[in-house]
Each structure stands twice: as structure tokens, then as C-alpha cells.
Amino acid sequence: MNLRPKLMLAFICLIVIPMIGLGIFSFLNSETLLEKKYSEQTEISLRAVGGNIRYFFRELDQLSDGNLTSSEVQDTLKYSTYTSNDASTLIAINQAEKEMKRILFQHPAVSFVVLYAKDGTMFRSYRNDPTTFKPISFDMLKAHSTYDQVLKLGGRPLWIGPYEQRELTGVDPPLFTQMRVVKDIETFNDLGVMITQYKTEEVSAMLKAFQNPQADAAETRYLIVNKSGLIMLDSKSEFDGRNINEQTDSLPQQTSNYNSSRVKFEGVDSLVSSYQLDRNEWILVSVKPWNSLTNENVRFVQWIGMITVLGLLSAVLFNIFFVNRVAKSIIKVVRKMRLVEQGLLDIRVTAQGKDETVLLANSFNSMVERIGNLLSEVRREQARKQHAEMMLMQAQIKPHFLFNTLESINALAAQNEGAKIMLMVRRLSNLLRTSMHHTEEIRLNQEIEHVRSYLEIQKYRFEELFSYELNVPAEALDFSILKLTLQPLVENSIQHGFDGYEDGQGKIVIDVLTEPYQIVILVRDNGLGMSANVLKKLAAEQGSSNGPTNAVEVGERRGLGLRNVADRLRIHYGPAFGLWVCSQEGSGTVIRCVIPKSRGDQL
């Protein structure tokens, strides 16, 4: 089945039929749906009220966190080693309490702040209004059960609601109380206890703001209840300090998140919903008389019918003007994709608009263009690989080097230098054996022996112009490497780096380093170095597929050359590996060769 019939069938089955069924079901079960609807609305309202209340307490927690580390609290408690009631001590206490005044004006809900030092010294700061509560003594605080709870929290706040712990927080006026340990920010040792009391007006205002403002409907009552059923706040201020079990038997405070049901509240059939505030197991409870909801039953059904009709109309318009256009765009891209499958990479899709269909068309065009570029890149890489392999074959035995070596052996024979002849022949044999090896990769110890033989022959030919040093750890010898990797690098140093040097002045050092996932080979010389222009040319050659076309000339003049070695390494091991050249005129050259770790057991 094509896309358009599928979309039409899905539209009928998933939108039209469910919406008609929903309308019929809603008409037949209006009261049940009404209860569910208002339960959901109540949940939204409770979440909104609860969110505001949680935000209010989080704001107070953050404010208290800042106060714990402030100089007003830290310095005051650190200086609380008063042992007498002399005038200087009283002045210091008075001065500290004045400094604490700043805490009161950080938030309008702050009513009273008291600090208890470990030695029992009390520092107080309060507003001059009738809602201020007088704190208890430090001895009474330590004897109270909440003191141990505060110590166990280790600096986290302990909240006490209105009418909870009345002997500690008082009753008139009802306040929210926060208790927490103050720790030294430098040593994290306990300095004392901070008690902050907050007015309940702002929370009460949040509860009253969500009551039904309509005169012809009963207001929703909001309560904040603790886990034992104590009503701490009532939006109508009628049940403050009483137990909710006196009004209902449903125990709405026993909920883990949200719960709603029809129960009797004060003898009236009501929709009672409860929402967990996640703070001291406090519960936010809403109570709404059921008869205030059923009056809207008929109007609710009418709205359901109207919404169903409008929903069907909107769905039909949506299907005609949006889904159909999207389907056309997708079908267009599919047809173009079939042409791309046949090899026509110049196909492009045109689209108009600002939605995802344009993005789909642009992505298709980019993908086709990218595929074309990748195919071109693959062709270029294949050409470069073939060129590098050709250069490798030409560089395996260079005629000039071979002829010069044989001439040197001939000169040794004329001088009756048998031992040197044997050494030269052995070195040349090693070079030829490695060059003609049937595999592309060899063990690192074979490559080292190959370059050692090459250096020994060149030392004799150039009459000890240079010396060399090989630093190869034993654990690196069994790893594999592309053959003829190092010889072109040292050849570059000998032929181009020591021009004009006297005997013994040149030096070549080869260091092999083993790292967790790769082998690093450093080829250093103290030669003439390279100029910035030469380095730029070398970098340009390595990054370009174009280069000298006369392979025989290149092979005779420079062997594989740095560029071809870099190409072979990158093609064989990937773009993360290869050669890096660092050089400066008059300061020598360092060539860094990086290859992955791989064992040559199969070689």
C-alpha cells in the first residue's frame, strides 16, 4: 500500500473513529468523566500550588545556605567564646546582632534569627512587628528531641511547621521554623546552631490565590497537613491547629504522590485531593463540594460535543493542508532516491517552505553531493596508493646506490680488505633481502637491521662523514611496521642535511618509543635543516594528490621521499598516523613517525 492510502487509513482509524467514540463515551459517562476531569484539574492546581510552595522553601533554603557561609554568621560564632558578662562582651554581642540585621531584610518572610554558639551564647535578630516569637534558651534546646535530629542532618535544614513542636516554636503567632547546624567553612567543624523563623502569610496567600473567586460556586479549601494529620495551615483559617481526622475518615495525608476521591468532609459529599509536598512528609489537601461540580454537567457534555466536532474539522483540515503536502514531499524524495540508486548523482530535490520537508530535501541534496565527493576521493586515494606502490617498487633497489656499493666492494677487494668486504656484502645482502620481502609489513627489528645496514654502507661511502645512534627498547622489536619506512628518512638526512659538513660532524639519532596504543619513532639529525618555504612545500605535497609525475626521476633523486612515506603510512594505517616534520635552518631536522601497535607474529 502506498503512503497516501496508509495516511488516510491511519487518519480514519487513529483520529476520526477515536474522536467519535470519545464523544459517545463522554456523553454516556459524563459524571465519571466529570469527576476525572476535575480530579485532573485539581491535580494541576495542587501541583501549581505545591510547586510555588516548594519554590518558596527552596528559596529560603538557598538563602539560608548563603547565610551559613556569610561573615555575619561565621565570624559571630567563631568569636563566641565569651566567659563573662562584662561590658566589652555585651558590646560585642550587641554589635554581632546588629550585623545579623542584614539577614532579616534578605526576604520579607524572615521574622526571627537566632544563633546558638557551642558555649551557649545566644545572638538574636528580629523584626519590630507583632509576629515575632521569643526563642527558648540553649539548655532547653539541647534537651529537646529535635536537637539530636539537627545534629544528625549535619548542616542540612530541618523544617518545623506551625503548631508542630509547640513547646519549641510556640503557637501564637504560627511560624515556619528552620533549624540547621552551622559548620566552619574552613575546617568543617560544628560552630553552632542557627534557627530561623518565617512568617506564614506568603504561604497562606498562595493557598488563597487558588480559591474559586466566583460568587455562585463554593470555594476550594486548601490545607497543609503533616503526616499525623495536624492541620498546620487552612486557607480559610478555620481548622488551624486541629486534626483532619475530625473532619473526614479518608486519611488523605496517607499518599505517596497524588490521590483524589469523593468522600465526606464535614458531612458534605466532596472531592478531596491530596498531593505530597516532599518536605517533612507534609501533604497539600484540597476540598471542593461535589454539588458545585455537578451543576456544570450539562454544559460539560455540550462542550464535549462541540470540542469533538471542532476536533474532527481541525483534523480534516490538518490532513488536507499539512499531511497531504508532507506525503507529496516524501514521495518526491523517494522517486529522486531511486534515480540516485541507478547512479545519477547529479539529481537534486527542490523544496519550498520553512518546515522539516525543506530540511529533508536539503539533507538529501547534501547526502548526494557528499556521496559524489566521497567517490571522487576514493578514486584519488586509489590513484595515490597505486603511485606510492609504484614508487616503492622503484625504490627497492636503486641502481646508483647499488652500483656505488659494488664499486666500494671492488675497491676493498683491490686493497685486500677481506673482513670489510664480508661486512659490506652482509650489509648489502640484508638490504636486498628486506627490499624483496614478500609482505608489505615486517617486524621492527628487521626494519632496524635494514636501516643499520644502509647506514653502515653509507658511512663507508662518505668516509665517516656522519655517525649514528639507534635507541630501540627490546619490547618494541616484535611490533610490525611497513617495510622501507626508516631508510628514506635517514637517506633524506644524509643527502640533504650534511652538505658541506666535514668528516665526523654529522649525526643521526633514531629513538623508538612505545606508548599505550602506538609506536613513535623519532629520526633526528644535526644537519642544515629546512627553510620555512621547504616545509610549506612538503606540507602542500602531503595534503595534495598532485605531485611529480616522473616517477623514475623522483625515485632516482630521492627514493620514496618523505611524501610517499607519509602517503603509505596514512593509507595503510589511517589519517591518525603518519609523519610530522619539524625543522629549522641551521638547527637540524626531527621527523616523527607514528604507527599503531600491532604484533608481527604472522610475518
N, C-alpha and C positions, 0 to 999 in steps of 0.2 A: 504494500500500500504506500502511495506517495505521501509526501509531507503534508500537503493541504488537507486531504481527507482525514489523515490522522489528527491534525489540529482541530478540524471540525468535530470529529467524533469525541476527542478529549474535551472540547468546549461543551458539547451537549451532556456528556457523562459526568464531567467534573464540576461544571458550573450551573448549567440550566437545571438539570434534574435535582442536584442537591439544594439549590435555592428554592425550587418549588416544594420539595419535601420539607425543607426547613420552615417555609411559611405554613404548610399544613400542620406540621408537628407543633409549631409555636401556637397556632390557633387552638389546637386540641389540648395543649398542655400549658396554657397561659400562666396559670398560677404557679406551677412548678418553675417555669422559666422566669416568672417574675421574682420568685424567691432567689433563684440562681443569679438573676441579673443584679438584684440589689445586694446579694452577697458579694458578687464580684466588685460592684461599685463601692461597697463598704470596705472591701479589701484594699482597693486602690486608695480610698480615703485614709484608711488606717496606715497603709504603707507611706502615704504622703505625710500624715501627722507623725508617724513613727520616725520617718526619715528626718523631719525637722527636729524632732526631739533628740534623735541620735546625733545629728549635726550640732545641736546646741551643746550636748555633753562632750562631744569630741572637741568642739571649740574650747570648752572650759578645760578639758584635759591638756590640749596644746598650750593654752595659756598657763596652766599650772606647770607644765614641763618647762616652759621658759622661765617661770618664776623660781623653780628649783635651782637652776643654774645661774640666776641673777646675783649680782653683788649684794643686793639688799638682803637676800636670804642667806647666801653662803657666808658673807662677812659677818653678818649678825650672829649666826650660830657658831662660827669659829671663835668669836670673841665672847662667848657666853660662859666664861669661867669666873663668874662673879661669886665672891665668897662673903661679901658683907653688904650692908645697906648704906654705905657711906654716900656722900653727895656725888662723888665722881661716878659711882656705879649707877646711881639713879639718873644722872645726866646722860650717861652712855646709853642706858635703856631707852630713855625718852628720845634721844637722837635716832636710835635704831628704829623706833616705832614711827618716827616722822619719815624716815626713809622708806618704810613699808607702806606709806600712804599711796605711793605710786601704783601699787598692786590693786588698790581699791578702784582706781579710775581706769583700769585697763578694760573693764567690761561693766555695763550698768547693773548686771545681776549680782556682782560681788557685794556682799554685805559685811562680812567679818573675816579677818585673817588673824590667826594666832600661831605663833611658833613656840614649840616646847624644845628647849635645849636638853641635852642629856643630863645636865646637872639640875634640871628642874626649872631653870629660868624661863619665864614666860614673856613673850613680846606680842603685843596686841595692836591691831589697827582696825578701825571700824568707821562706818559712816555715821553721821549725826542725823539719824532718822529713827522712827519708832519701830522699825523692823529688826533692829539689832538684838542679837542674842548674846548673853553673857556666858563665857566659857567656864568649864569646870577646872579645878586645879589639876596639876600634873599627877599628883598621887592618886586622885580619883580616876584619871585617865588610865594610868598603868594598871589599876585594879580591875578595869573593865575588860570584858572578853574581846572586844573589838581591837584592843591594843595589840594582842598577840597576832590577830589576823593581819593587821597593818604591817607588823614586823615580818611576817611570812611572805607578804607580797613583795618585799624588797625594793620599794620605791614606786611600784605601780599603785594607782589610786584605788581606794576603797570608798564606794559611794553609799550613803545612808539617806533614805528618803524621809519626807515629812511623816511624823508620827511613829517612825521606826526608832528604836533605841531612845525612848523619850527621856530617860534619865541622863542621857548623854547630850542629845541635841536639843532638848526642850520641846515644848508643844506650841506656845504662842510667842511669836508667830511661827508657822510651819516653814522650815527651810530645808533645802538640799545641802547635805554636808559631805565634803570630800576630805578624806584623811590619807596621808601618804608619808613615807619615810623620806627624809632629805639626806642625800649622800654627798660626800665631798667629791667634787668633780676631778680632783687631782689624785686622791688616794682611794676613792670609792668606799670610804668608811662612813658609818652612820654618824650624822651630825645631830639629828633630832627628828621631830615630827612637825609637819605643817598641817593645820586644819583650816579649811576654807569653807565658809557657808555662803550659799547663793539664794537669792530670792526666788520664789515660785511664780511671780507674776508673769514672767515671759513664757513659761510652760503653760500656765493657765490660759494665757492669751492665745497660744497655739490651739488649745483644745476648743476654746470658744469660737475661734475663727472658722471652724468647720461645722458648727451647728447650723441647722436649717434656718435661713433667715426669713422663709415665707411664713406669713401670718396664719394661713389656712392649713398648715401642716405642723405636726408635732416635731419639736426639735430633737435632734440626736444627742443623747447624753454620752459624754466621753469620760472614762475613768482610767486612772493609773493605779494598778493593784499589784501588791507584791505576792510572793509565792504562797504565803499563808492566808491570802485573801484580804489583807488590810488595804482599805481604800486610802491611798495617800493624797490623791487629788481628784476632785469631782468638778467637771466643767460648770455645773450648776451650784457648786459649793453647798450641797445638802448632806452628802454622805461622807465628808472628810473625816478620817479617823475611825470610821466604822468598818465592820467586816462585811464583805459582799455576800457571804453565805446567809446573811439575814434577809437578803432581797431575792435570792434565787438558789435553787439546789443544783444547778448545772455545773458548778465549779468551773467557770470559764477561765480561771487562771491556770488550769492544767492543760496547756497546749505547748507544742514544740515549735510551731511556726505561726500558722493561721488556722482558725476554726470559726465556723458560723453555723448557727442553728436557731430554730424557733423554740423558745422556752418562755416560761412565766417569769416576769421580773416585776416585783411589787404587785403580783396578782394580775398583771396585764400581759396578754399574748404579745410577745415582742421578738424581734430579730436581734439576737445577741451575738456579737462577733468579737473575737479576741485575737491579738497579734503580739508575738513575742518581740520585746524591745532589745533583747540580747544585752542587758545590763542589769546585773544582780537578780536575774530572773524576774524582772518587772514585766507586767503584761498591760498592754493598752486595750481597753474594752470599750466597745460602742453598743449603745442600746437604743433601738428605734421601735416604737409601737407598730404592730403589724397592720392595724386598721388604717394607718396613714399611708400604707403602701398599696392596699387593695383598691383604694379609690381610683387609682390610675390604671386599673386592669384593662378597662375597655379602651382607653386611649393607648395603652401599650400595644394591644392587638392591632389597632388601626395603624399605629406606627410600624409594626412588623409587616403588615400588608403593603404599606406604602414603600417601605425600605426594600421589600422583595421585588416589587415592580421596578423601582428605580435601579436596583441592583441588576436585574435582568436587562434593562435597557442599556445600562452602562456597560455590561458585559458584551452585549451585541455590538455596540459602538466600538468597544475596545477590540473585539475580534475583527471588525471590518477595517478599521483605520490603523491598527497597530500590528496585530498578529499576522494579518494578511501581508502587510508590507515587509515584515521581518522574514516571513516564509519566502517571499519573492527574492529577497536579498540572499538568503541562504541557498536557494535553488540556483541562483545565478553564479554564486561562488562554486557550487558543486560542478556545474557544467564547465566552468573555466578550469577547474581542477582536473577534470577528465582530459582536457586538452593538454595540460601540463604532463599528465601521465604518458601521453603519446610523444613527449619530447619537445613540445613547443614552449620554450622558456621565455619567449617574448610576449606571452599573454599577460594582460593586466585587467583588473576589475575597476570600473569607475563607480563611485557611490556618492550620493549627496545626503546632507543632513549632519547632525551633530550627535548621533547616538552610537550604540555599540556596533550597528551594522557597518558604519563607516570604518570603525576600528577593525572589524573583521576583514573588510576589503583591503584596508591599508596593510594589515598583517599578512594577508595573502600575497599582496604585491611585494612586500618586503621579503617574504619567505621565498618566492620565486626568484627574486633578484639575488638573494643570498645563495640559493642553490646554484644559480649560474656562476656566481663568483667562486663558490667552492669548487665547482667542476673545473673552472679555469685555473684555480690554484693547484688542484690535483694534477692537472696537465703540466703546469710549470714545475711542480715538485718532481714529477716523474722525469721531466727533461733534465732537471738539475741533478737528480740521482744518477741518471744514465751518464751525464757528463762527468760527475765525480767518479763513477766506477771506471769510466774510460781513462781518466787521469790516473787512477790507482794502477791500472794495468800498465800504463806507460811509465809510471814511476817505479815499478817493481825492480827493474834492472835498468839503470840509466847508463847509456853507453859511455859517456865521458868519464863517469866515476869508475866504471868497470875497467876501462882502458888505462886510466891513470893508476889504478890499484895494481893492475898487471904489470905496468911499467915499473912501479915501485918494487914489486916482487922480482922482476928481471934484474933491477939494479942491485938488489940484495944478493941475488944468485951470483952476479958478477963479482961481488965483494966476498963471496963465500960465507955469508951470514946465514948459516943453516937454521939456527934457533929462531931468528927473526922471520925467516921465510915460513917456517912452520906456524908461527903465531899469526902472520899475515894471512896465510892460506886458511887457517882455522877461523879467523875473523870473517874473511870473505865467504867461507862456506856457511857460516852462521847467518850472514846477511841473505845469501841466496836461499837458504832453507826457509827462513821466515817469510821472505818475499813470495815464495812459491807455495806457501802453506795453503791447503785446500779449503780451509774455512776462513770466514771473514773475521771471526773473533779468535784470539789466542789468550793464553794466560799472561798475567802481568809480568811474571818472571821471564817469559820468553821475549816480551817486548823490551824489557830492561836489558837482557843479554844482546838483543838486536841493536839497541842504541849504543850499548857499551862497545860492541864490535865496530860500529860505524865511527865512534869517537876515537877508538884506538887507531883505526886506519887513517883517519883524518889527521890525527896528531903526528903520525909518521910523515904523511904527505906534506903537511905545512910546517914540518921541522920544529915541533914542540911550540907552536905559536900560542897555544892555549893549554890550560889544564881543566880537568872536570872533576865533579864530585857527585856521587849518587847516594842519596839517603832514602832507603826503602825499608820500611819495617817488615819483619818476617810475616806478620799476619795478613799483609796485603798481597803477597805474591801469588796466591791461588785465585784471586779475583780475575775476571776476564776483561779484555779491552779490545777495541778494534785494532787490527794489526796496522803497522806503519802509521801510528799516531804520533809518536815522540820523535822519530827520525827527521821528519820535515821541520819540526820546531827547532831542534838543535842545528840542523842544516841552515836554517834561516839565520841563526846567531853566528855561525862560522863564516858564511858567505857575505853577510851584510853588516855584521856587528863589529868585526875585528879588522876592518880595512884600515891599514896604516899602523897597526899595532906591531910592536917588536915582540921577539920570541919571549914566551912566558907571561906576557901581560894579560892575555885573555883568560877568562874563567867562566865555566858553565857549571851551574849547580842545578841538580834535579832533586826535588823533595816530593815524596809521596806521603799524603796524609789520609788517614782513614777516619771518616765521620760516621754517624749512626746509619745513614742511608745512602752515602755516596763516597766516592774516592776523588780526592783533589790532588792533582799533580801540578807542581809549580816548576817551570823552566825559567831560570834566571841567568842573565849574562851581564857582564860589566862593559858591554860594547858601546858603540857610538849612539845607540838609541834611535828613536824615530821622531820626526818632527810632527807637529800637530796636523799638518796637511796630509802626511802619510797615514796617520791614524784615521783621519776622516775618510780618506780613500778606502782604507781597509774596512772600516765600518760600513761604508756605502756598498762595497763589493759583497760583504757578508749578508747585507739586507736585501740585495737585488739578485734576481735570477739572471741578469745580463752580465756578461764578463768576457774575457778574451776568448775568441773563437778558435784561435790557432792552438790547439791542444798540444801539438808536438813542441811548439816553441815554449809554451809555458812549462811543460814537463821537463825540457832540457835546461831551462833557465832557473827554475825554482822548485822543481819536483812537484809534489802535491800542492805546496804553498799553504799559507795559513787559511785562506778562504776555503779551499777544498777540504782541508781537515775539519774546519768548522762545519761545513755542509754535511760531511759524512757523519759527524757526531750528532748533529741536530736531527738529521733524517733517521738515523738508526735509533737514537735514544729519546728523541722528543725535544720540544723547544726549551725545556727547563735545563738542558745540559748543553755543553759546547765549550767554546774558547772565549776567554776575556784577555785582552792585551792591554798592558799598562806600560808606557814608555815615555821617556823624555830625552831630548838631545843631550848627549854627554853624560847621561846617568844610567845607561843600560836599559834593558827590557825585561819585563816579567810577563810570562804567558801563563795564565791559569786555565787548566783543563779540568773540567768536572764531568764525571761519568757516574752512573748508578752502580751500586754494589750488586754484582751477580757472580756466582761461582762458575768456574770454568771446568767443572768435573766432566762435562760431556765432551770436552775438547780432546 
